[in-house]
Amino acid sequence: MSQPATEAKGLEKTFGNIRALNGLTFTVTKGEIFGLIGPNGAGKTTTLRILATLIKPSSGSAKVFGLDVEKNASEVRGIISYLPEEAGAYRNLSGREYLEFMANFYPVNSYDNHAAVEDAAEISGLGERLRDRVKTYSKGMGRRLLLARALMMKPRLAVLDEPTSGLDVVHAYHVRRIIQDYVKTYGVTVLLSSHNMLEVELLCSRMALINEGRVIGEGTPQELKSIHRASNLEEVFMEATKLG
């Protein structure tokens, strides 16, 4: 059996009197798009921040390609990219200048950096607008630029928090295509969060439904719909919540 891309076991996280995660467990297979699905406050962002080594769990464990996110945090950071929901780019740089600036943070040679920037330019689909300052971009354009930054160095795991949050139909569609095409072309594994269950049904190969900091269902969209005799994931979630 191949090594999981991500493995979370019994994750718990408390912030004062608030329990954000309550024994959360799931596994992500290499090369898939895996979604953490649930309402706001379910624990999705907390989970992603733990896997991105930004915060530590109160208990439980998490590994990325066999590396413990606490004991091997620096190694984990070297093989992942993380896109927060509220990420922003430097507004006074052009889109291309921003990508070039970010590429310099990766420990590769200048040729690889140049190739990565060219890949990112193509991924973003922004064309000539990459010459313009980021502050002139719409939210959708900015999100496409940030997603290109997250993918341009071909991370083994891309951790994306609400990648299409607040985007219109056109930009959300473009972002989903970017993710799908990149996984298919380069075999990158993607772990993303979303509260938009109908959208994720189109994007994710497997998913975990999360509520109140714990997993209440895991599988492919079709498996989950079949188990709960539902026509869509919103119905699955409502049924799973009632049964849980």
Biotite code that builds the C-alpha atoms (Angstrom):
import biotite.structure as struc

atoms = struc.array([
    struc.Atom([0.000, 0.000, 0.000], chain_id="A", res_id=1, res_name="MET", atom_name="CA", element="C"),
    struc.Atom([1.424, 3.402, -0.986], chain_id="A", res_id=2, res_name="SER", atom_name="CA", element="C"),
    struc.Atom([2.184, 6.066, 1.564], chain_id="A", res_id=3, res_name="GLN", atom_name="CA", element="C"),
    struc.Atom([-0.728, 8.513, 2.121], chain_id="A", res_id=4, res_name="PRO", atom_name="CA", element="C"),
    struc.Atom([-0.209, 12.085, 1.000], chain_id="A", res_id=5, res_name="ALA", atom_name="CA", element="C"),
    struc.Atom([-1.846, 13.303, 4.198], chain_id="A", res_id=6, res_name="THR", atom_name="CA", element="C"),
    struc.Atom([-2.885, 11.439, 7.306], chain_id="A", res_id=7, res_name="GLU", atom_name="CA", element="C"),
    struc.Atom([-4.670, 13.008, 10.265], chain_id="A", res_id=8, res_name="ALA", atom_name="CA", element="C"),
    struc.Atom([-5.397, 10.910, 13.346], chain_id="A", res_id=9, res_name="LYS", atom_name="CA", element="C"),
    struc.Atom([-7.488, 12.069, 16.274], chain_id="A", res_id=10, res_name="GLY", atom_name="CA", element="C"),
    struc.Atom([-6.702, 15.746, 15.785], chain_id="A", res_id=11, res_name="LEU", atom_name="CA", element="C"),
    struc.Atom([-7.908, 18.002, 18.569], chain_id="A", res_id=12, res_name="GLU", atom_name="CA", element="C"),
    struc.Atom([-7.455, 21.725, 18.893], chain_id="A", res_id=13, res_name="LYS", atom_name="CA", element="C"),
    struc.Atom([-8.758, 24.079, 21.523], chain_id="A", res_id=14, res_name="THR", atom_name="CA", element="C"),
    struc.Atom([-8.585, 27.854, 21.665], chain_id="A", res_id=15, res_name="PHE", atom_name="CA", element="C"),
    struc.Atom([-9.320, 28.736, 25.268], chain_id="A", res_id=16, res_name="GLY", atom_name="CA", element="C"),
    struc.Atom([-12.771, 27.296, 25.942], chain_id="A", res_id=17, res_name="ASN", atom_name="CA", element="C"),
    struc.Atom([-13.489, 26.696, 22.264], chain_id="A", res_id=18, res_name="ILE", atom_name="CA", element="C"),
    struc.Atom([-12.933, 23.217, 20.841], chain_id="A", res_id=19, res_name="ARG", atom_name="CA", element="C"),
    struc.Atom([-12.240, 23.726, 17.153], chain_id="A", res_id=20, res_name="ALA", atom_name="CA", element="C"),
    struc.Atom([-11.317, 20.092, 16.401], chain_id="A", res_id=21, res_name="LEU", atom_name="CA", element="C"),
    struc.Atom([-12.717, 17.074, 18.195], chain_id="A", res_id=22, res_name="ASN", atom_name="CA", element="C"),
    struc.Atom([-10.842, 13.897, 17.199], chain_id="A", res_id=23, res_name="GLY", atom_name="CA", element="C"),
    struc.Atom([-10.684, 14.609, 13.480], chain_id="A", res_id=24, res_name="LEU", atom_name="CA", element="C"),
    struc.Atom([-9.359, 11.709, 11.376], chain_id="A", res_id=25, res_name="THR", atom_name="CA", element="C"),
    struc.Atom([-9.008, 11.335, 7.595], chain_id="A", res_id=26, res_name="PHE", atom_name="CA", element="C"),
    struc.Atom([-6.545, 10.203, 4.906], chain_id="A", res_id=27, res_name="THR", atom_name="CA", element="C"),
    struc.Atom([-5.673, 11.782, 1.561], chain_id="A", res_id=28, res_name="VAL", atom_name="CA", element="C"),
    struc.Atom([-4.291, 9.609, -1.247], chain_id="A", res_id=29, res_name="THR", atom_name="CA", element="C"),
    struc.Atom([-1.440, 10.795, -3.460], chain_id="A", res_id=30, res_name="LYS", atom_name="CA", element="C"),
    struc.Atom([-2.584, 12.538, -6.646], chain_id="A", res_id=31, res_name="GLY", atom_name="CA", element="C"),
    struc.Atom([-6.198, 13.209, -5.668], chain_id="A", res_id=32, res_name="GLU", atom_name="CA", element="C"),
    struc.Atom([-8.234, 16.324, -5.000], chain_id="A", res_id=33, res_name="ILE", atom_name="CA", element="C"),
    struc.Atom([-9.605, 15.877, -1.502], chain_id="A", res_id=34, res_name="PHE", atom_name="CA", element="C"),
    struc.Atom([-12.123, 18.254, 0.021], chain_id="A", res_id=35, res_name="GLY", atom_name="CA", element="C"),
    struc.Atom([-12.876, 19.156, 3.612], chain_id="A", res_id=36, res_name="LEU", atom_name="CA", element="C"),
    struc.Atom([-16.520, 20.143, 3.391], chain_id="A", res_id=37, res_name="ILE", atom_name="CA", element="C"),
    struc.Atom([-18.678, 21.781, 5.998], chain_id="A", res_id=38, res_name="GLY", atom_name="CA", element="C"),
    struc.Atom([-20.260, 25.014, 7.240], chain_id="A", res_id=39, res_name="PRO", atom_name="CA", element="C"),
    struc.Atom([-18.344, 28.000, 8.551], chain_id="A", res_id=40, res_name="ASN", atom_name="CA", element="C"),
    struc.Atom([-16.870, 27.198, 11.962], chain_id="A", res_id=41, res_name="GLY", atom_name="CA", element="C"),
    struc.Atom([-16.725, 23.435, 11.327], chain_id="A", res_id=42, res_name="ALA", atom_name="CA", element="C"),
    struc.Atom([-12.931, 23.296, 11.766], chain_id="A", res_id=43, res_name="GLY", atom_name="CA", element="C"),
    struc.Atom([-11.792, 23.279, 8.145], chain_id="A", res_id=44, res_name="LYS", atom_name="CA", element="C"),
    struc.Atom([-9.361, 26.196, 8.323], chain_id="A", res_id=45, res_name="THR", atom_name="CA", element="C"),
    struc.Atom([-7.942, 25.019, 11.643], chain_id="A", res_id=46, res_name="THR", atom_name="CA", element="C"),
    struc.Atom([-7.210, 21.635, 10.077], chain_id="A", res_id=47, res_name="THR", atom_name="CA", element="C"),
    struc.Atom([-5.477, 23.158, 7.069], chain_id="A", res_id=48, res_name="LEU", atom_name="CA", element="C"),
    struc.Atom([-3.379, 25.453, 9.257], chain_id="A", res_id=49, res_name="ARG", atom_name="CA", element="C"),
    struc.Atom([-2.200, 22.475, 11.290], chain_id="A", res_id=50, res_name="ILE", atom_name="CA", element="C"),
    struc.Atom([-1.222, 20.603, 8.125], chain_id="A", res_id=51, res_name="LEU", atom_name="CA", element="C"),
    struc.Atom([0.559, 23.717, 6.848], chain_id="A", res_id=52, res_name="ALA", atom_name="CA", element="C"),
    struc.Atom([2.561, 23.786, 10.145], chain_id="A", res_id=53, res_name="THR", atom_name="CA", element="C"),
    struc.Atom([1.194, 27.213, 11.101], chain_id="A", res_id=54, res_name="LEU", atom_name="CA", element="C"),
    struc.Atom([-0.346, 26.013, 14.357], chain_id="A", res_id=55, res_name="ILE", atom_name="CA", element="C"),
    struc.Atom([0.110, 22.908, 16.485], chain_id="A", res_id=56, res_name="LYS", atom_name="CA", element="C"),
    struc.Atom([-2.665, 20.494, 17.455], chain_id="A", res_id=57, res_name="PRO", atom_name="CA", element="C"),
    struc.Atom([-3.610, 20.177, 21.105], chain_id="A", res_id=58, res_name="SER", atom_name="CA", element="C"),
    struc.Atom([-3.469, 16.407, 20.651], chain_id="A", res_id=59, res_name="SER", atom_name="CA", element="C"),
    struc.Atom([-3.497, 13.806, 17.906], chain_id="A", res_id=60, res_name="GLY", atom_name="CA", element="C"),
    struc.Atom([-1.117, 13.658, 14.964], chain_id="A", res_id=61, res_name="SER", atom_name="CA", element="C"),
    struc.Atom([-0.844, 14.674, 11.328], chain_id="A", res_id=62, res_name="ALA", atom_name="CA", element="C"),
    struc.Atom([1.621, 13.638, 8.640], chain_id="A", res_id=63, res_name="LYS", atom_name="CA", element="C"),
    struc.Atom([2.345, 14.868, 5.119], chain_id="A", res_id=64, res_name="VAL", atom_name="CA", element="C"),
    struc.Atom([4.013, 12.190, 2.974], chain_id="A", res_id=65, res_name="PHE", atom_name="CA", element="C"),
    struc.Atom([5.170, 10.484, 6.154], chain_id="A", res_id=66, res_name="GLY", atom_name="CA", element="C"),
    struc.Atom([6.572, 13.650, 7.753], chain_id="A", res_id=67, res_name="LEU", atom_name="CA", element="C"),
    struc.Atom([5.141, 14.655, 11.120], chain_id="A", res_id=68, res_name="ASP", atom_name="CA", element="C"),
    struc.Atom([3.879, 18.250, 10.939], chain_id="A", res_id=69, res_name="VAL", atom_name="CA", element="C"),
    struc.Atom([5.250, 19.008, 14.412], chain_id="A", res_id=70, res_name="GLU", atom_name="CA", element="C"),
    struc.Atom([8.526, 17.067, 14.498], chain_id="A", res_id=71, res_name="LYS", atom_name="CA", element="C"),
    struc.Atom([9.409, 17.669, 10.834], chain_id="A", res_id=72, res_name="ASN", atom_name="CA", element="C"),
    struc.Atom([7.818, 21.072, 10.274], chain_id="A", res_id=73, res_name="ALA", atom_name="CA", element="C"),
    struc.Atom([10.627, 22.541, 8.147], chain_id="A", res_id=74, res_name="SER", atom_name="CA", element="C"),
    struc.Atom([10.677, 19.494, 5.863], chain_id="A", res_id=75, res_name="GLU", atom_name="CA", element="C"),
    struc.Atom([6.907, 19.655, 5.484], chain_id="A", res_id=76, res_name="VAL", atom_name="CA", element="C"),
    struc.Atom([7.105, 23.330, 4.491], chain_id="A", res_id=77, res_name="ARG", atom_name="CA", element="C"),
    struc.Atom([9.555, 22.379, 1.770], chain_id="A", res_id=78, res_name="GLY", atom_name="CA", element="C"),
    struc.Atom([7.080, 20.105, -0.043], chain_id="A", res_id=79, res_name="ILE", atom_name="CA", element="C"),
    struc.Atom([3.767, 21.952, 0.367], chain_id="A", res_id=80, res_name="ILE", atom_name="CA", element="C"),
    struc.Atom([2.217, 25.237, -0.639], chain_id="A", res_id=81, res_name="SER", atom_name="CA", element="C"),
    struc.Atom([-0.552, 26.940, 1.321], chain_id="A", res_id=82, res_name="TYR", atom_name="CA", element="C"),
    struc.Atom([-3.146, 29.386, 0.054], chain_id="A", res_id=83, res_name="LEU", atom_name="CA", element="C"),
    struc.Atom([-5.166, 30.993, 2.881], chain_id="A", res_id=84, res_name="PRO", atom_name="CA", element="C"),
    struc.Atom([-8.699, 32.174, 2.228], chain_id="A", res_id=85, res_name="GLU", atom_name="CA", element="C"),
    struc.Atom([-7.798, 35.810, 2.875], chain_id="A", res_id=86, res_name="GLU", atom_name="CA", element="C"),
    struc.Atom([-4.377, 35.819, 1.179], chain_id="A", res_id=87, res_name="ALA", atom_name="CA", element="C"),
    struc.Atom([-3.320, 38.913, -0.710], chain_id="A", res_id=88, res_name="GLY", atom_name="CA", element="C"),
    struc.Atom([-0.556, 39.938, -3.107], chain_id="A", res_id=89, res_name="ALA", atom_name="CA", element="C"),
    struc.Atom([1.580, 43.078, -2.953], chain_id="A", res_id=90, res_name="TYR", atom_name="CA", element="C"),
    struc.Atom([-0.728, 45.635, -4.488], chain_id="A", res_id=91, res_name="ARG", atom_name="CA", element="C"),
    struc.Atom([1.900, 47.987, -5.932], chain_id="A", res_id=92, res_name="ASN", atom_name="CA", element="C"),
    struc.Atom([3.719, 45.252, -7.848], chain_id="A", res_id=93, res_name="LEU", atom_name="CA", element="C"),
    struc.Atom([2.602, 44.064, -11.236], chain_id="A", res_id=94, res_name="SER", atom_name="CA", element="C"),
    struc.Atom([1.298, 40.514, -11.401], chain_id="A", res_id=95, res_name="GLY", atom_name="CA", element="C"),
    struc.Atom([4.532, 39.312, -13.029], chain_id="A", res_id=96, res_name="ARG", atom_name="CA", element="C"),
    struc.Atom([6.708, 41.194, -10.516], chain_id="A", res_id=97, res_name="GLU", atom_name="CA", element="C"),
    struc.Atom([4.797, 39.526, -7.695], chain_id="A", res_id=98, res_name="TYR", atom_name="CA", element="C"),
    struc.Atom([5.364, 36.059, -9.169], chain_id="A", res_id=99, res_name="LEU", atom_name="CA", element="C"),
    struc.Atom([9.078, 36.796, -9.695], chain_id="A", res_id=100, res_name="GLU", atom_name="CA", element="C"),
    struc.Atom([9.409, 38.075, -6.147], chain_id="A", res_id=101, res_name="PHE", atom_name="CA", element="C"),
    struc.Atom([7.721, 34.999, -4.668], chain_id="A", res_id=102, res_name="MET", atom_name="CA", element="C"),
    struc.Atom([9.788, 32.603, -6.809], chain_id="A", res_id=103, res_name="ALA", atom_name="CA", element="C"),
    struc.Atom([12.945, 33.929, -5.148], chain_id="A", res_id=104, res_name="ASN", atom_name="CA", element="C"),
    struc.Atom([11.860, 32.373, -1.850], chain_id="A", res_id=105, res_name="PHE", atom_name="CA", element="C"),
    struc.Atom([12.270, 28.857, -3.242], chain_id="A", res_id=106, res_name="TYR", atom_name="CA", element="C"),
    struc.Atom([15.719, 27.191, -2.976], chain_id="A", res_id=107, res_name="PRO", atom_name="CA", element="C"),
    struc.Atom([16.288, 26.524, -6.683], chain_id="A", res_id=108, res_name="VAL", atom_name="CA", element="C"),
    struc.Atom([18.464, 28.092, -9.351], chain_id="A", res_id=109, res_name="ASN", atom_name="CA", element="C"),
    struc.Atom([17.554, 31.131, -11.416], chain_id="A", res_id=110, res_name="SER", atom_name="CA", element="C"),
    struc.Atom([16.678, 29.016, -14.454], chain_id="A", res_id=111, res_name="TYR", atom_name="CA", element="C"),
    struc.Atom([14.138, 27.013, -12.449], chain_id="A", res_id=112, res_name="ASP", atom_name="CA", element="C"),
    struc.Atom([12.740, 30.216, -10.982], chain_id="A", res_id=113, res_name="ASN", atom_name="CA", element="C"),
    struc.Atom([12.287, 31.688, -14.447], chain_id="A", res_id=114, res_name="HIS", atom_name="CA", element="C"),
    struc.Atom([10.564, 28.511, -15.648], chain_id="A", res_id=115, res_name="ALA", atom_name="CA", element="C"),
    struc.Atom([8.312, 28.563, -12.583], chain_id="A", res_id=116, res_name="ALA", atom_name="CA", element="C"),
    struc.Atom([7.288, 32.162, -13.251], chain_id="A", res_id=117, res_name="VAL", atom_name="CA", element="C"),
    struc.Atom([6.477, 31.317, -16.865], chain_id="A", res_id=118, res_name="GLU", atom_name="CA", element="C"),
    struc.Atom([4.411, 28.345, -15.672], chain_id="A", res_id=119, res_name="ASP", atom_name="CA", element="C"),
    struc.Atom([2.602, 30.597, -13.201], chain_id="A", res_id=120, res_name="ALA", atom_name="CA", element="C"),
    struc.Atom([1.877, 33.161, -15.907], chain_id="A", res_id=121, res_name="ALA", atom_name="CA", element="C"),
    struc.Atom([0.251, 30.451, -18.002], chain_id="A", res_id=122, res_name="GLU", atom_name="CA", element="C"),
    struc.Atom([-1.598, 28.959, -15.037], chain_id="A", res_id=123, res_name="ILE", atom_name="CA", element="C"),
    struc.Atom([-3.100, 32.314, -14.073], chain_id="A", res_id=124, res_name="SER", atom_name="CA", element="C"),
    struc.Atom([-4.583, 32.912, -17.515], chain_id="A", res_id=125, res_name="GLY", atom_name="CA", element="C"),
    struc.Atom([-4.156, 36.652, -16.942], chain_id="A", res_id=126, res_name="LEU", atom_name="CA", element="C"),
    struc.Atom([-2.189, 37.278, -20.139], chain_id="A", res_id=127, res_name="GLY", atom_name="CA", element="C"),
    struc.Atom([-1.244, 40.932, -20.698], chain_id="A", res_id=128, res_name="GLU", atom_name="CA", element="C"),
    struc.Atom([-2.851, 41.922, -17.393], chain_id="A", res_id=129, res_name="ARG", atom_name="CA", element="C"),
    struc.Atom([0.221, 40.502, -15.630], chain_id="A", res_id=130, res_name="LEU", atom_name="CA", element="C"),
    struc.Atom([1.923, 43.763, -16.617], chain_id="A", res_id=131, res_name="ARG", atom_name="CA", element="C"),
    struc.Atom([-0.592, 45.749, -14.560], chain_id="A", res_id=132, res_name="ASP", atom_name="CA", element="C"),
    struc.Atom([-0.394, 46.441, -10.855], chain_id="A", res_id=133, res_name="ARG", atom_name="CA", element="C"),
    struc.Atom([-2.182, 44.004, -8.606], chain_id="A", res_id=134, res_name="VAL", atom_name="CA", element="C"),
    struc.Atom([-4.253, 46.830, -7.111], chain_id="A", res_id=135, res_name="LYS", atom_name="CA", element="C"),
    struc.Atom([-6.084, 47.133, -10.442], chain_id="A", res_id=136, res_name="THR", atom_name="CA", element="C"),
    struc.Atom([-7.193, 43.464, -10.370], chain_id="A", res_id=137, res_name="TYR", atom_name="CA", element="C"),
    struc.Atom([-10.669, 42.235, -9.564], chain_id="A", res_id=138, res_name="SER", atom_name="CA", element="C"),
    struc.Atom([-10.986, 39.752, -6.706], chain_id="A", res_id=139, res_name="LYS", atom_name="CA", element="C"),
    struc.Atom([-11.210, 36.895, -9.189], chain_id="A", res_id=140, res_name="GLY", atom_name="CA", element="C"),
    struc.Atom([-8.064, 37.993, -11.007], chain_id="A", res_id=141, res_name="MET", atom_name="CA", element="C"),
    struc.Atom([-6.208, 38.312, -7.719], chain_id="A", res_id=142, res_name="GLY", atom_name="CA", element="C"),
    struc.Atom([-7.276, 34.844, -6.674], chain_id="A", res_id=143, res_name="ARG", atom_name="CA", element="C"),
    struc.Atom([-6.072, 33.372, -9.960], chain_id="A", res_id=144, res_name="ARG", atom_name="CA", element="C"),
    struc.Atom([-2.689, 35.072, -9.438], chain_id="A", res_id=145, res_name="LEU", atom_name="CA", element="C"),
    struc.Atom([-2.416, 33.691, -5.908], chain_id="A", res_id=146, res_name="LEU", atom_name="CA", element="C"),
    struc.Atom([-3.368, 30.196, -7.017], chain_id="A", res_id=147, res_name="LEU", atom_name="CA", element="C"),
    struc.Atom([-0.699, 30.359, -9.720], chain_id="A", res_id=148, res_name="ALA", atom_name="CA", element="C"),
    struc.Atom([1.819, 31.349, -7.027], chain_id="A", res_id=149, res_name="ARG", atom_name="CA", element="C"),
    struc.Atom([0.753, 28.369, -4.907], chain_id="A", res_id=150, res_name="ALA", atom_name="CA", element="C"),
    struc.Atom([1.176, 25.893, -7.766], chain_id="A", res_id=151, res_name="LEU", atom_name="CA", element="C"),
    struc.Atom([4.113, 27.249, -9.756], chain_id="A", res_id=152, res_name="MET", atom_name="CA", element="C"),
    struc.Atom([6.832, 25.286, -7.926], chain_id="A", res_id=153, res_name="MET", atom_name="CA", element="C"),
    struc.Atom([4.882, 22.035, -8.299], chain_id="A", res_id=154, res_name="LYS", atom_name="CA", element="C"),
    struc.Atom([4.459, 21.242, -4.591], chain_id="A", res_id=155, res_name="PRO", atom_name="CA", element="C"),
    struc.Atom([3.810, 17.642, -3.590], chain_id="A", res_id=156, res_name="ARG", atom_name="CA", element="C"),
    struc.Atom([0.779, 18.891, -1.645], chain_id="A", res_id=157, res_name="LEU", atom_name="CA", element="C"),
    struc.Atom([-1.197, 22.077, -2.322], chain_id="A", res_id=158, res_name="ALA", atom_name="CA", element="C"),
    struc.Atom([-3.308, 23.163, 0.661], chain_id="A", res_id=159, res_name="VAL", atom_name="CA", element="C"),
    struc.Atom([-6.049, 25.529, -0.507], chain_id="A", res_id=160, res_name="LEU", atom_name="CA", element="C"),
    struc.Atom([-8.456, 27.225, 1.891], chain_id="A", res_id=161, res_name="ASP", atom_name="CA", element="C"),
    struc.Atom([-11.718, 28.166, 0.149], chain_id="A", res_id=162, res_name="GLU", atom_name="CA", element="C"),
    struc.Atom([-10.009, 28.707, -3.245], chain_id="A", res_id=163, res_name="PRO", atom_name="CA", element="C"),
    struc.Atom([-13.144, 30.070, -4.941], chain_id="A", res_id=164, res_name="THR", atom_name="CA", element="C"),
    struc.Atom([-14.612, 31.997, -2.008], chain_id="A", res_id=165, res_name="SER", atom_name="CA", element="C"),
    struc.Atom([-16.367, 35.164, -3.119], chain_id="A", res_id=166, res_name="GLY", atom_name="CA", element="C"),
    struc.Atom([-15.713, 34.645, -6.827], chain_id="A", res_id=167, res_name="LEU", atom_name="CA", element="C"),
    struc.Atom([-18.257, 35.019, -9.591], chain_id="A", res_id=168, res_name="ASP", atom_name="CA", element="C"),
    struc.Atom([-19.215, 32.085, -11.797], chain_id="A", res_id=169, res_name="VAL", atom_name="CA", element="C"),
    struc.Atom([-16.607, 32.807, -14.490], chain_id="A", res_id=170, res_name="VAL", atom_name="CA", element="C"),
    struc.Atom([-13.637, 33.155, -12.140], chain_id="A", res_id=171, res_name="HIS", atom_name="CA", element="C"),
    struc.Atom([-14.738, 30.226, -9.962], chain_id="A", res_id=172, res_name="ALA", atom_name="CA", element="C"),
    struc.Atom([-14.934, 28.054, -13.072], chain_id="A", res_id=173, res_name="TYR", atom_name="CA", element="C"),
    struc.Atom([-11.460, 29.137, -14.146], chain_id="A", res_id=174, res_name="HIS", atom_name="CA", element="C"),
    struc.Atom([-9.979, 28.397, -10.706], chain_id="A", res_id=175, res_name="VAL", atom_name="CA", element="C"),
    struc.Atom([-11.546, 24.927, -10.668], chain_id="A", res_id=176, res_name="ARG", atom_name="CA", element="C"),
    struc.Atom([-10.120, 24.191, -14.124], chain_id="A", res_id=177, res_name="ARG", atom_name="CA", element="C"),
    struc.Atom([-6.666, 25.345, -13.003], chain_id="A", res_id=178, res_name="ILE", atom_name="CA", element="C"),
    struc.Atom([-6.746, 22.927, -10.073], chain_id="A", res_id=179, res_name="ILE", atom_name="CA", element="C"),
    struc.Atom([-8.067, 19.997, -12.109], chain_id="A", res_id=180, res_name="GLN", atom_name="CA", element="C"),
    struc.Atom([-5.614, 20.510, -14.971], chain_id="A", res_id=181, res_name="ASP", atom_name="CA", element="C"),
    struc.Atom([-2.620, 20.881, -12.660], chain_id="A", res_id=182, res_name="TYR", atom_name="CA", element="C"),
    struc.Atom([-3.398, 17.690, -10.776], chain_id="A", res_id=183, res_name="VAL", atom_name="CA", element="C"),
    struc.Atom([-3.862, 15.807, -14.045], chain_id="A", res_id=184, res_name="LYS", atom_name="CA", element="C"),
    struc.Atom([-0.663, 17.176, -15.615], chain_id="A", res_id=185, res_name="THR", atom_name="CA", element="C"),
    struc.Atom([1.765, 17.068, -12.696], chain_id="A", res_id=186, res_name="TYR", atom_name="CA", element="C"),
    struc.Atom([0.260, 14.613, -10.227], chain_id="A", res_id=187, res_name="GLY", atom_name="CA", element="C"),
    struc.Atom([0.127, 17.218, -7.479], chain_id="A", res_id=188, res_name="VAL", atom_name="CA", element="C"),
    struc.Atom([-2.087, 16.291, -4.531], chain_id="A", res_id=189, res_name="THR", atom_name="CA", element="C"),
    struc.Atom([-4.626, 18.927, -3.495], chain_id="A", res_id=190, res_name="VAL", atom_name="CA", element="C"),
    struc.Atom([-6.325, 19.289, -0.130], chain_id="A", res_id=191, res_name="LEU", atom_name="CA", element="C"),
    struc.Atom([-8.915, 22.037, -0.122], chain_id="A", res_id=192, res_name="LEU", atom_name="CA", element="C"),
    struc.Atom([-11.676, 23.329, 2.090], chain_id="A", res_id=193, res_name="SER", atom_name="CA", element="C"),
    struc.Atom([-15.050, 24.656, 1.052], chain_id="A", res_id=194, res_name="SER", atom_name="CA", element="C"),
    struc.Atom([-18.542, 25.264, 2.351], chain_id="A", res_id=195, res_name="HIS", atom_name="CA", element="C"),
    struc.Atom([-19.907, 25.158, -1.218], chain_id="A", res_id=196, res_name="ASN", atom_name="CA", element="C"),
    struc.Atom([-20.884, 21.505, -1.430], chain_id="A", res_id=197, res_name="MET", atom_name="CA", element="C"),
    struc.Atom([-22.455, 21.628, -4.863], chain_id="A", res_id=198, res_name="LEU", atom_name="CA", element="C"),
    struc.Atom([-19.279, 23.102, -6.338], chain_id="A", res_id=199, res_name="GLU", atom_name="CA", element="C"),
    struc.Atom([-16.982, 20.623, -4.593], chain_id="A", res_id=200, res_name="VAL", atom_name="CA", element="C"),
    struc.Atom([-19.080, 17.759, -5.920], chain_id="A", res_id=201, res_name="GLU", atom_name="CA", element="C"),
    struc.Atom([-17.741, 18.737, -9.350], chain_id="A", res_id=202, res_name="LEU", atom_name="CA", element="C"),
    struc.Atom([-14.146, 19.182, -8.212], chain_id="A", res_id=203, res_name="LEU", atom_name="CA", element="C"),
    struc.Atom([-13.166, 16.601, -5.590], chain_id="A", res_id=204, res_name="CYS", atom_name="CA", element="C"),
    struc.Atom([-12.483, 12.914, -6.130], chain_id="A", res_id=205, res_name="SER", atom_name="CA", element="C"),
    struc.Atom([-13.046, 12.260, -2.409], chain_id="A", res_id=206, res_name="ARG", atom_name="CA", element="C"),
    struc.Atom([-14.064, 14.326, 0.578], chain_id="A", res_id=207, res_name="MET", atom_name="CA", element="C"),
    struc.Atom([-14.677, 14.405, 4.288], chain_id="A", res_id=208, res_name="ALA", atom_name="CA", element="C"),
    struc.Atom([-17.790, 16.043, 5.672], chain_id="A", res_id=209, res_name="LEU", atom_name="CA", element="C"),
    struc.Atom([-16.910, 17.966, 8.840], chain_id="A", res_id=210, res_name="ILE", atom_name="CA", element="C"),
    struc.Atom([-19.183, 19.305, 11.530], chain_id="A", res_id=211, res_name="ASN", atom_name="CA", element="C"),
    struc.Atom([-18.260, 20.606, 14.982], chain_id="A", res_id=212, res_name="GLU", atom_name="CA", element="C"),
    struc.Atom([-14.643, 19.586, 14.556], chain_id="A", res_id=213, res_name="GLY", atom_name="CA", element="C"),
    struc.Atom([-15.131, 15.952, 13.601], chain_id="A", res_id=214, res_name="ARG", atom_name="CA", element="C"),
    struc.Atom([-15.635, 13.914, 10.449], chain_id="A", res_id=215, res_name="VAL", atom_name="CA", element="C"),
    struc.Atom([-19.216, 12.743, 9.960], chain_id="A", res_id=216, res_name="ILE", atom_name="CA", element="C"),
    struc.Atom([-18.724, 11.144, 6.548], chain_id="A", res_id=217, res_name="GLY", atom_name="CA", element="C"),
    struc.Atom([-15.903, 10.325, 4.128], chain_id="A", res_id=218, res_name="GLU", atom_name="CA", element="C"),
    struc.Atom([-15.796, 8.951, 0.577], chain_id="A", res_id=219, res_name="GLY", atom_name="CA", element="C"),
    struc.Atom([-16.426, 9.860, -3.030], chain_id="A", res_id=220, res_name="THR", atom_name="CA", element="C"),
    struc.Atom([-19.379, 12.138, -3.812], chain_id="A", res_id=221, res_name="PRO", atom_name="CA", element="C"),
    struc.Atom([-21.252, 9.193, -5.313], chain_id="A", res_id=222, res_name="GLN", atom_name="CA", element="C"),
    struc.Atom([-20.563, 6.943, -2.310], chain_id="A", res_id=223, res_name="GLU", atom_name="CA", element="C"),
    struc.Atom([-21.815, 9.553, 0.120], chain_id="A", res_id=224, res_name="LEU", atom_name="CA", element="C"),
    struc.Atom([-24.936, 10.225, -1.938], chain_id="A", res_id=225, res_name="LYS", atom_name="CA", element="C"),
    struc.Atom([-25.617, 6.504, -2.199], chain_id="A", res_id=226, res_name="SER", atom_name="CA", element="C"),
    struc.Atom([-25.170, 5.878, 1.537], chain_id="A", res_id=227, res_name="ILE", atom_name="CA", element="C"),
    struc.Atom([-27.602, 8.655, 2.435], chain_id="A", res_id=228, res_name="HIS", atom_name="CA", element="C"),
    struc.Atom([-29.913, 8.170, -0.561], chain_id="A", res_id=229, res_name="ARG", atom_name="CA", element="C"),
    struc.Atom([-29.437, 11.818, -1.499], chain_id="A", res_id=230, res_name="ALA", atom_name="CA", element="C"),
    struc.Atom([-29.351, 13.633, -4.826], chain_id="A", res_id=231, res_name="SER", atom_name="CA", element="C"),
    struc.Atom([-26.619, 16.099, -3.839], chain_id="A", res_id=232, res_name="ASN", atom_name="CA", element="C"),
    struc.Atom([-24.059, 16.763, -1.094], chain_id="A", res_id=233, res_name="LEU", atom_name="CA", element="C"),
    struc.Atom([-26.156, 19.375, 0.650], chain_id="A", res_id=234, res_name="GLU", atom_name="CA", element="C"),
    struc.Atom([-28.765, 16.689, 1.286], chain_id="A", res_id=235, res_name="GLU", atom_name="CA", element="C"),
    struc.Atom([-25.974, 14.308, 2.370], chain_id="A", res_id=236, res_name="VAL", atom_name="CA", element="C"),
    struc.Atom([-24.713, 16.822, 4.903], chain_id="A", res_id=237, res_name="PHE", atom_name="CA", element="C"),
    struc.Atom([-28.142, 17.481, 6.358], chain_id="A", res_id=238, res_name="MET", atom_name="CA", element="C"),
    struc.Atom([-28.796, 13.755, 6.675], chain_id="A", res_id=239, res_name="GLU", atom_name="CA", element="C"),
    struc.Atom([-25.352, 13.043, 8.144], chain_id="A", res_id=240, res_name="ALA", atom_name="CA", element="C"),
    struc.Atom([-25.748, 15.820, 10.679], chain_id="A", res_id=241, res_name="THR", atom_name="CA", element="C"),
    struc.Atom([-29.105, 14.455, 11.751], chain_id="A", res_id=242, res_name="LYS", atom_name="CA", element="C"),
    struc.Atom([-27.724, 10.900, 12.047], chain_id="A", res_id=243, res_name="LEU", atom_name="CA", element="C"),
    struc.Atom([-24.573, 12.095, 13.851], chain_id="A", res_id=244, res_name="GLY", atom_name="CA", element="C"),
])
